[in-house]
Amino acid sequence: MAAADAPNVPLQQRALRTRAKILDATVESLVDDGYTATTTARVQELAGVSRGALIHHFPSKQELLMDAVAHLAVRRGRWFTEQATKLDSPADRCAAGMGLLWSTMSGPLFAAATELWVAARTDDTLRDALVVHERRLGADARTVIADVLGEPHPEDPTFRAALDHALQTFRGAALTALLRDDARWERRMVRATTDTFCQMMNHDPQRTRP
């Protein structure tokens, strides 16, 4: 059986690469062109694939966008985890955790997510797909931030409430920042949100893991 299947492996790998290329192109179009202008023709152009290849993997724009939601969630989660691994035992764990959270509110992946959030207001199918993946990302974020802080359980009610407050504050501020290019204001906002989060957690910023 293994020998018979072996010739199909390269073809399967090419198919997976093509699929990933198309989904990456969809994210790129969401960032550069916006949701409305993210058409299958535009995605085909960016991905550099044939019309037949695109339709083979995604027969409709709706199917393309549904899979793009999942693909984007995976990329956002992977990026967040990778950034967390770069933190090297910071003295102020609370500030480091909030800085990490704020870092997710900029860049192309956040821009693509914003396009989908706005579109989901009038698209129930898209909204339902987003809710599933946003909840999963939220759970992953709790685990990562808890690990950075070094003490709370990811499901601790106080921690969840404090983190949700910080997340919603940052998300609103990030949307404001799209129209307000003011680095000083951003620093003040991040500091104020960090202080509130640490107070809610009653967290000693000098505390380190044993």
C-alpha positions as CSV (number, residue, x, y, z in Angstrom):
1,M,0.0,0.0,0.0
2,A,2.8,2.4,1.0
3,A,4.6,1.7,-2.3
4,A,1.4,2.3,-4.3
5,D,0.7,5.6,-2.5
6,A,4.3,6.9,-2.8
7,P,3.9,8.4,-6.4
8,N,1.0,10.5,-5.2
9,V,3.0,12.2,-2.4
10,P,4.6,14.9,-4.6
11,L,1.3,15.7,-6.2
12,Q,-0.3,16.1,-2.8
13,Q,2.4,18.3,-1.6
14,R,2.1,20.5,-4.7
15,A,-1.7,20.7,-4.0
16,L,-1.1,21.8,-0.4
17,R,1.5,24.4,-1.5
18,T,-0.9,25.8,-4.1
19,R,-3.7,25.9,-1.6
20,A,-1.5,27.8,0.9
21,K,-0.4,30.2,-1.8
22,I,-4.0,31.0,-2.7
23,L,-4.9,31.6,1.0
24,D,-1.8,33.8,1.5
25,A,-2.8,35.8,-1.6
26,T,-6.3,36.2,-0.1
27,V,-4.8,37.6,3.1
28,E,-2.6,39.9,1.0
29,S,-5.6,41.1,-1.0
30,L,-7.6,41.8,2.2
31,V,-4.7,44.0,3.4
32,D,-4.0,45.8,0.2
33,D,-7.3,46.0,-1.5
34,G,-9.9,45.6,1.3
35,Y,-12.7,43.0,1.6
36,T,-14.9,44.2,-1.2
37,A,-12.1,44.3,-3.8
38,T,-10.9,40.8,-2.7
39,T,-12.3,39.0,-5.7
40,T,-11.3,35.5,-7.0
41,A,-9.7,37.2,-10.0
42,R,-7.6,39.4,-7.8
43,V,-6.5,36.5,-5.6
44,Q,-5.7,34.4,-8.7
45,E,-3.5,37.2,-9.9
46,L,-1.7,37.6,-6.6
47,A,-1.2,33.9,-6.2
48,G,0.0,33.4,-9.7
49,V,-2.1,30.3,-10.3
50,S,-4.5,29.4,-13.1
51,R,-8.2,29.9,-13.0
52,G,-8.6,26.1,-13.0
53,A,-6.3,25.7,-10.0
54,L,-8.2,28.3,-8.0
55,I,-11.6,26.8,-8.8
56,H,-10.3,23.3,-8.0
57,H,-9.4,24.3,-4.5
58,F,-12.1,27.0,-4.0
59,P,-15.2,26.7,-6.3
60,S,-16.7,29.9,-4.9
61,K,-15.6,33.2,-3.2
62,Q,-17.6,32.2,-0.1
63,E,-15.6,29.0,0.2
64,L,-12.3,30.9,-0.3
65,L,-13.1,33.4,2.4
66,M,-14.3,30.7,4.9
67,D,-11.0,28.9,4.5
68,A,-9.1,32.2,4.6
69,V,-10.6,32.9,8.0
70,A,-9.1,29.7,9.4
71,H,-5.8,30.3,7.6
72,L,-5.5,33.8,9.0
73,A,-6.3,32.6,12.5
74,V,-3.5,30.0,12.3
75,R,-1.1,32.7,11.1
76,R,-2.1,35.1,13.8
77,G,-1.8,32.5,16.5
78,R,1.6,31.3,15.2
79,W,2.9,34.9,15.0
80,F,1.8,35.6,18.6
81,T,3.4,32.5,20.0
82,E,6.7,33.2,18.1
83,Q,6.8,36.7,19.6
84,A,6.3,35.3,23.1
85,T,9.2,33.0,22.7
86,K,11.4,36.0,22.1
87,L,10.7,37.4,25.6
88,D,13.7,36.6,27.7
89,S,12.6,36.5,31.4
90,P,11.6,40.2,31.5
91,A,11.9,42.0,34.9
92,D,8.4,43.5,34.4
93,R,6.4,40.6,33.3
94,C,3.1,42.5,33.4
95,A,4.3,45.2,31.1
96,A,5.9,42.5,28.8
97,G,2.6,40.7,28.6
98,M,0.7,43.8,27.7
99,G,3.3,44.9,25.2
100,L,3.0,41.5,23.5
101,L,-0.8,41.8,23.4
102,W,-0.6,45.3,21.9
103,S,1.9,44.1,19.3
104,T,-0.9,42.0,17.8
105,M,-2.9,45.1,17.1
106,S,-0.8,46.3,14.2
107,G,0.7,44.9,11.0
108,P,-0.9,43.1,8.0
109,L,-2.5,40.2,9.9
110,F,-4.4,42.7,12.1
111,A,-5.4,44.7,9.0
112,A,-6.7,41.5,7.3
113,A,-8.7,40.5,10.4
114,T,-10.2,44.0,10.7
115,E,-11.5,43.7,7.1
116,L,-13.2,40.5,8.0
117,W,-14.7,41.8,11.2
118,V,-16.3,44.7,9.4
119,A,-17.6,42.5,6.7
120,A,-19.0,40.0,9.2
121,R,-21.5,42.7,10.5
122,T,-23.8,42.0,7.5
123,D,-22.7,38.4,6.7
124,D,-23.9,35.8,9.2
125,T,-21.9,33.0,7.7
126,L,-18.7,34.9,7.9
127,R,-19.6,36.0,11.4
128,D,-20.2,32.5,12.6
129,A,-16.8,31.4,11.2
130,L,-15.0,34.3,12.8
131,V,-16.5,33.7,16.2
132,V,-15.2,30.2,16.3
133,H,-11.6,31.2,15.4
134,E,-11.6,34.3,17.5
135,R,-12.6,32.3,20.6
136,R,-9.8,29.8,19.9
137,L,-7.3,32.7,19.5
138,G,-8.6,34.2,22.7
139,A,-8.0,30.9,24.6
140,D,-4.5,30.7,23.1
141,A,-3.7,34.3,24.0
142,R,-4.7,33.6,27.7
143,T,-2.3,30.6,27.7
144,V,0.5,32.6,26.3
145,I,0.0,35.7,28.5
146,A,-0.4,33.6,31.6
147,D,2.9,31.9,30.7
148,V,4.6,35.3,30.4
149,L,3.2,36.5,33.7
150,G,4.4,33.2,35.3
151,E,1.6,32.6,37.7
152,P,-2.2,32.8,36.8
153,H,-4.1,29.9,35.4
154,P,-5.4,30.7,31.9
155,E,-8.9,30.1,33.1
156,D,-8.7,32.1,36.4
157,P,-11.7,34.4,36.4
158,T,-9.8,37.5,37.5
159,F,-7.2,36.9,34.9
160,R,-9.8,36.3,32.2
161,A,-11.6,39.5,33.1
162,A,-8.5,41.6,33.3
163,L,-7.1,40.3,30.0
164,D,-10.5,40.7,28.2
165,H,-10.6,44.3,29.4
166,A,-7.1,45.0,28.1
167,L,-7.9,43.2,24.8
168,Q,-11.0,45.2,24.2
169,T,-9.2,48.5,25.1
170,F,-6.3,47.7,22.8
171,R,-8.6,46.7,20.0
172,G,-10.5,50.0,20.2
173,A,-7.3,51.9,20.4
174,A,-5.9,50.1,17.4
175,L,-8.9,51.1,15.3
176,T,-8.5,54.7,16.5
177,A,-4.8,54.6,15.6
178,L,-5.7,53.9,12.0
179,L,-6.8,57.5,11.8
180,R,-4.5,58.9,14.4
181,D,-0.7,58.7,13.8
182,D,0.5,59.7,17.2
183,A,3.2,57.5,18.8
184,R,3.1,59.4,22.1
185,W,-0.6,58.9,22.5
186,E,-0.1,55.2,21.8
187,R,2.6,54.9,24.5
188,R,0.4,56.6,27.0
189,M,-2.6,54.4,26.2
190,V,-0.5,51.2,26.4
191,R,0.9,52.4,29.8
192,A,-2.5,53.2,31.2
193,T,-4.0,49.9,30.0
194,T,-1.0,48.0,31.5
195,D,-1.4,49.8,34.8
196,T,-5.1,48.9,34.9
197,F,-4.4,45.3,34.0
198,C,-1.7,45.0,36.7
199,Q,-4.0,46.6,39.3
200,M,-6.8,44.2,38.4
201,M,-4.4,41.3,38.7
202,N,-2.8,42.8,41.9
203,H,0.5,41.9,40.2
204,D,3.9,42.8,41.5
205,P,5.9,43.9,38.3
206,Q,9.1,42.9,40.0
207,R,7.9,39.3,40.7
208,T,9.8,36.6,38.8
209,R,9.4,32.9,38.6
210,P,11.2,30.8,41.2
